[in-house]
Amino acid sequence: MADAWQTYSYEFKGGLVTNLSPYQQGFQTPGSAGILRNFEPSIFGGYRRVEGYSKFDSSVVPNAGVIRGIHKYNNQVYAVRGNDLFRSSGSGWTQISDNSTYNSASVTIGGSGKVRFLKYDFDGTEKLMLVDETGKPYRFNGTTFEQLSSLPSDVSGASFVVNFKNHLVFGNGKKIIFSAPYTDNDLTIANGGGIINVTDTITGLIVFRDQLIIFSESSINILNGSSVADFQLKPVSRDLGCVAEDTIQEIGGDVIFLGPDGLRLFSATDKIGDFNLAAVSKTIQAEVLDLVSSSPNGFTSTVIREKSQYRIFGFNTGFTNDAAKGIAATQLEEGMAFNDLRGFNAFVTYSEYDGRTEFIYFGAADGYIYRMEQGNSLDGAVIPATFATPFIPLGDPKVRKTIYKGTTYLDTDGELELSYTLKFDFDQPNTVQPNSTVLLNDGGSSFTYGNGTFGTSTFGGKQQTVYEVQTIGSGFTVSVVYETVGTNVDATFTIDAATLQYITNARR
């Protein structure tokens, strides 16, 4: 005899999990995701479809090749493409390098790799410093663009530059070269400049908690002190480093980076002067390895501070925009929650707050600068998004269940077209699978779908749109799959929670 109606309720939280079998995941973390592509764990709960991006300037940056570097300075965006520096306020690009207005002599940027910027102010005038991994650094003060050719050869080919204790610090190979205090063109020891050697090639620098963290390929060091008189190099790790340039970011009082075994957090401990190097991406290790193997042309990363989110993008010159891969990590109270990203073909990134507005830019192989967190499309293209729950046993995995109704709690900013699909028993071919149902929202509070009903309710303190799908399917485990469909550009929406109503049948 069949049992009475039962209801299974679950909140969506935990993010993408792929280190468990579908069976284990359904038992242990039913609110997590087996697929979470272009959905992100929200700091307010649930899984939110990611926002899109649009062109910062409708004009392509002149020259050919990828965008090599981006920075925002004096309310304008600066970009390097080819061997030239350009700027724009959003209505066309002006060349800065090799332009008699800004250069007394011809100045072109060397190499073909990334160009990294630093904004600094030692004398009341904010300036830009650029390093191109090839030649000596460049300086721009808003009026004059020049290469600092008088600097010693030690700094030639520097890949990184930061401002630490009013010294410019350059990372070049296995050397840390620092300027005299409050200067950008004096590296002499007599005036307070100098060189510090580290054991292996530097992959990034970041100033963190009043210390300079020096990441290398297989080691991490800290530079303490305020000047050449008391600078001290302290090793943190001799067998773990950052394996990929431009993956180092500060987020939520920690520093995140890509290590040889995945993403790690560099965190201060309660013990003064001590640090912890925690591995945080074990739940998505397969995705991290896939990102690394599919990104032969390097990585870039950014932080979306309003969302407490870190994003890392792999770059492959063979990828089209829609095939480009990335991973997002959102810092929640219970730890990092992850999701996949697709369609963000970023080679370089830049982010900052200007007043209360956060600006996040990326440059791609097509020569355009894009601004993230803008709109509901990928520069006009539909954002493909999929969320699939694990296969949930609904209690006893040896008892067959027949599901008659599914209810989803969702909030949306406007029009929406979303498919709802039940998949039973790990989607085995010998199990009859019900058809998908398309959920439509016209931008108001009403939804239409099959023979379902709709309304509003409060769930977890939120005012929600509630919609129910009448469906019949039977199995021992079930996964619910939500997927954007059609060619319409959907509004951003969040899927918060769901229930399944079912009866149990005989044990197998």
N, C-alpha and C positions, 0 to 999 in steps of 0.2 A: 504494500500500500504506500502510495506517495505521501511524503510529509507535507505539512502546511507551508504556506508561503513564508519565505525568509528573505531578509534584506541584508546585503553586504555593503557597508559604507567605507569609503577611504578618501583621505586627503592626498593631493598630489604634492609630494615633497621628496627631497633626497637627490634629485637630478639623475643624470645618466649613470647607470651602473652596468658594467660589462664584465667584471671579474668573477661574477657568480654564474652558475648555470641558470637557465630560465626557471627551472624547478626551485632552486634555492632562493632565487630572487623573489619569486612569487610568495614564498613563505615568509622571508625575512623582511623585505622592504616592498610591500605591495604598492605603495605610493610613488616609488621610484620609476624610472623609465628604462626600457630596453632599447628604445630609439628615442632620441630627443634632438632633432635636427631643426635648427632655426627656431626652436623654443628655448627660453632661458628660465632657470629658477628665479622667481621674483623674490626680492627681499620682503615683500608683503604677503608672500605665500602663493602657491600655485605655480603653473608654468605659463609664461607669457610669450606670445609670438614676438620675435625680435623686431626692432624697428629697422627701417631701411637706410638708404643713403641716396644722396643726389650730388650732382656736379657742383663744386664750389664756384667754378667759372665755366660758362658754356663753351669757352674757347680752350682748345688743347694747348698745353704748354709747348712752345716751339722746340725744334730739334727732334731727334729720334731716340728710341729706346725707352727704358723704364724711367720713372721718376726716381732720382737718386737720393733726394733729401727734401724735407719739408720743415718749415718753421714759421711761426707767427711773430711779427716784429712791427712795432709802430702801427698796429691795427691793419696790417697787410700780411698776406700769405706769401712767403718766399719759397721757391722751388728750384731745385737743380735738375736739369735734364740735359743729357749730353755733357758738354763741358762749359755750360753757361748757367748763370744765376738769373732768375726772373722773379718779378713780384707782381701781385695783383690784389685789387680790392674787390674783385668779383666781376669785373667788366673788361677783361682783356689783360694780356701779360706784357710787361715792360722789361726789357733786358737790362740787367745791371752790369754784368761782366762784359768786357770788351765794348764798353760804351763810353765815349769821350766825356759825357756828362758826369760820370762817376769815376773814371779811370784816367789818370794822367798818362799812363802807358798801358799797352795791351795786357789784359789780365784774363786768362782762361783757367778753368778748374781742371786739374789733372785727373787721370785715371778713368775708370769706368765703373768702379764699385760705389758703395754708399758714401754719402757726404753727411756728416753729423754736425749739428749746430750747438752753440752755447750762447745764451743771452746773459750778459754780465754788465756791471757798472762799478767802476773803480774811481771815477772822477766826476760824477754827476751827469755823464752822458752814457745812456745805455747803448751797448754795441753788440754786434754778432761776431762770434768766432766760428770759422768753418775748418774742418779737417777732412781730407779726401782720400786717406789711406795711401797716398802716393808721394806728394810733395810737401812743402812747408805750409803752415796754416795761413788762412785768409782772414782779414778783418774788414767789417763794414760798420760805419758809424752813422748811417742814414744818408751820408753825402758822398763818401769816398769808399770805394772797394779796392783793396790792395792785398797783395801777398806779402807776408812778413819775411822777406828774403834775407834779412839780416840775422835771423835766428840761426843758431848752430845746427849742424847737420843731424844731431841727435834726435831732433823733433821732426825731421823730414820723414814722411810716411806715417805719421801718427793717425790712429784710427778713432781715438776717443778724446774728449776734452770735458772737464768739469771745473767748477769753481769750488775750491776747498780752502776755507780759512783765508779768503782773499788772495789766494794763489791760483793761477790757472794751472791745472794739472793735466798733462797729456799722457795717454797710454799709447805706447809704441813698441810692438813686439814684446820683449821681456823687460821693458824699461818704463818707469814712472818718471816723467820729467816735469818739474814744477818751476814756475816763474818766481821771481822776486815778488814780495807782497805788493799788492795794489798796482802791478804792472802787467802788461800783456806782451811786451817785446824785450824783456830782460830775463835771461835764464842764468845769469852768472852767479857762481857760488858766493863771490864776495858781497853781493847785494842781497843774498837770501834765496837764490835759486839753487837747483841741484838735481841730481839723478839718483833714483833708488832702483836697484835690480830685483826682480822676482824670478822664481824658478822656472816658470813656463809661460807660454804666450798669453797675453792679456786678452780676455774676451768681453770685458765691460767694466765700467766704473760707475759707482753711485755713492752719493753722500747720504748717509743714513745715521740718524741719531748722533750728529756731531762727529762722525767718523767717516773716513773714506774706505769703502769696501772695494777691494781689488779682486775681481773675478778673473781667473785664468782657466785654461782648458782642464786642468786636473788639480787645482788648488784654489784656496781662498785666503786672502790676507786682509788685515785691517791696518790702516795708517792712523795713528793717534798723534796728538800734539797740535801746536798752532803755528810753528815755524821751523826752519831748518835747525834751530837750536834744540828743539825737543821732539821732532818727528821720530816716531818709533813704529817699526813694522812688526806686527804681531800675526803669526800664522793662526788661522782658524781651522783649516783642513789641508792635509797634504795628499789626500786620495780622492777628493771630490771637488769638482769645479763646475763651471758653466760651460756647456759644450756648444752653445749657439749664441752668437752676438745678437744684440737687440731683443733679447728675451727677458731682460732684467727690468723689473718695475717695482715701485713701492706701492703697497696696497694695505690699507687698514692697519698701519703700524708694523707691517712686516715687509720683507722683500721677497718676491717670487722670481724664480728663474728656472731655465731648463737645464737639468743635470743629466748625467749619463743614463739614469734610470727613471727619468720622468720629471715632472714639475716638483720643485722643492721650495719650502719657505725658509728664509733666513730670518730668525726671530731672536730678539733679546730675551734672556731668561731673567728670573728674579735675582740671580747672582750677578753682581756688578761685573761688567767686563766679559761675561760669558754669553755664548750664543748657542742656539739649537738649529739644526738643519733637518727639518722634518720633510719626509716624502709625503706628498698630498694627492698624487694622481693615481694611486694604486687601483682605485675603483674603475678607472678607464685606461688601464695600461695598454690594451690592444689599440685603442684610438690614438694614444700618444705615439706608439711605435709606428702606426700607419702614417701619422702626420710627418714623423721624422723621415721615414723611408720615401715618402712621396714629395719631399721638399728639398731637392738637390741644390736649389739656388738660394737657400737661406731662409731666414725667419725675420719677422718683425712682431712687435707686440704693442699694446696700449692698455690704458686703464680708463674705465668709465666710472668716475668717482661717485656719481649720483646713484649708481647701481651697485657699488662695491664690487665691481667686476673687472677681471683681467681677461684680455683676449690675446691669444697667440695665433699668428697666421703663418702657414708655410707657403713658400713661393716656388712655383715650377713654371718655367717659361713655356712649357707645353700645354699648360692648363688654359682653358677658356675661363671667363669670369664665373660662369655658373658651376664649374668643376672645382674651383679653388676651395681649399680646405682650411679650417681653423677650429680652435677649441676655446670655449669660454669657461671661466671659473668664477663663480659668484661666492663671495665670502659671507656666509650666514652664521648665526650664533652657534649652530651645531657643527660648523666646519665648511669646507669648500664643497660646492655642488657644481657639477659640470654639464655642459651640453656641446653638441657639434655645431659648427657653423659652415655654411656653404654659400658661395657667391661673392665673397669678399676677397678679391684678388689683389691683396695689399703687398707691396714690396717695402714701403717705408710708411711710418705713421707718426703722428704728432697730436698731443692733446694738452689743453690748458684751460683754466678758468679765466675769463675776461669779465670782471665784475661778478655777476651771479650766473653767467651763462657759460656752460661747458662746451668747448669746441674740440671735436675729434676729427682729424683729417687722415686720409691715406692716399698714397700715390700708387698707380698701377702701371702695367706695361703699356697700356693704351695712351699714356701721356696726359691723362686727366687727373686732377685733384678732386677727390670726393670727400664730402662731409658725412660722417656716420651719425646715427640717431636722428635722421631726417626723413620723415614721411613713412609711407607704408609700401614702398617698392624698392627694388634694387635699380635705382636710376630709371624707373619706368617699367621694369620687369617684375612680374609676380614673385613674391618671396615664397619659395617652396618650403613648407614646414610640415614635419611629421612628428607625432608623439605616440608612442606605443607603450602601454603598461607591460610589466612582466606577465607571465602566465600564472594567474592567481588560482589556487585550488579551491577557494571558497569553503574552507574547512577541511573535510576529509578528502584527500586526493583520490581515494579509491571509490568514491561515491559519485555517480553521474548526476549532474544537475541540468535542469532545463530552465533556461533564462527566458523570461517573458517581457521584461521591461528594464531599460536602462535610463537613468536620470543623470544629467550633467549640470553642474553649477558653474556658470560662466559669466564673465562680464566683458563687454566690448565697447569700443569707442565709436562704432559705426557699422557699416555694412559688412556682412560676413557670409562666406560660403565655405562650409566645412563638412567633410565626410565623417561618418561614424560607422565603425566596422567592428563586429565581434569575431574573433578568431579563437577556435577551440583546439585544445590538445596539440599545441605547438605547431598548428597549421598543417597537420598531417594530411596527406592527400586522401586517405581513407575515411576521413571525418568530414561530414557534410558541413559546409560553412555557409552561414547566412549572407545575404547580399548586403552591401553597404547602403546607408541612408544618407542623403545629402541634406544638411541643415542650412537653411537660408535665413538671414536676418536682413531686413530692408533698411536698417539704420535706426529703426525705432526699437520698441521693446518686444515686437512680435517676431516669432519664428514660424516657418512653415517646413514641414518634413513629414513625409509619409502620412501616417495616421496618428501622430503624436499630439501632445498638448503642450501648452506653454504658460508661463506666468512669471511672477517674481517672488522671491523669498529671501530670508536672511539666513546665511550659513557662515558660521565662524565670525559673526559680527559684521559681515559684509552684506550689502544689498545686492542680490544676485538675480540674474536672469536664469530661470530654471526651465529646462526643456527635457521632455521624456520621449523616448523612442520605443514603440511597441515592436518587439522582435521575438522571434522564436529560434532558439539554437540550443544544442545539447552537447555536453562533453564533461570531462573530468577537471579540466583547467580552462581558463578563459583569459584572453588579452583583449583590451579595448584599444583601438587604433583611431586616432584623430589625424586628419590630413587636409591641408588646404587643397582645393580643387578649382578647376575652371580657369578662366583667363582674367577674371575681375581682380582688381587690386583691393584686397581686403583691409579693413581697419585692424589696428592692433587689438588683441584680445587676450584674456587670461583664462585658462581652464583651472578651476580651483579644486573641485572635488567631484565625486560621482557615487552613485549607488547602483547596485544590480539587484533585481528582484527575481527569485527563482524558487523552484521546488526541487527536492532531492528525489532520486530514483534508487534503484537497487544498487548494492555494492557489486563490484566486479570481482 
